[in-house]
């Protein structure tokens, strides 16, 4: 369960960050952190729904082995 939660959070942050960086190319790290804090719950919800759809479609997320 922890692995799935981490995968959802990673998916949410990285998809959001790509869009945010394109819209705010000169933004600072602090601005990015503030913006993420403001939208985190909504983005994680979208990622959770995306993960659920993938799982229903027969896909699984398996963590890569370290090293």
Secondary structure, DSSP 8 states (H G I E B T S, - for coil): -HHHHHHHHHHHHHHHHHHHHHH-TT--HHHHHHHHHHHHHHHHHHHHHHHHHHHHTT---------
